[in-house]
Amino acid sequence: MANFKNLDIILMDTFYSWYWSNSSPVVAWLVMVLLWVVYFIPSAVAFLRAHRSKVAILTLNILLGWTGIGWIVALVWSLAYSGHD
C-alpha cells in the first residue's frame, strides 16, 4: 500500500508544480488548439471538398484518429476521389 501513497504524492507534486509555475496558460491553450486543428485536418479536407463520404471520414477521424494509423487512413480517404464530376 505504501507504493500507492508514494504515487499519490508524486502525482500531486507534479500537479502543484505545474499549477503554481510561472508559465503562461496561454501557451498551453494555443498548443491544445493547434493539436485539435491538426487532428481534424482529414475531416476538414473531406467537408471542404464535399466528399460523398465526409460523415464516414469524420466518424473514422473521431473514433480512430488517435491511433495515428486511423488519422492517416482518414487523410488519404479524404484526399481520394470525392465522387463528383
Buried (B, 14 or more C-beta within 10 A) or exposed (E): EEEEEEEEEEEEEEEEEEEEEEEEEEEEEEEEEEEEEEBBBBBBBBBEBEBEBBEEBBBBBBEBBEEEEBBEBBBEBBEEEBEEE
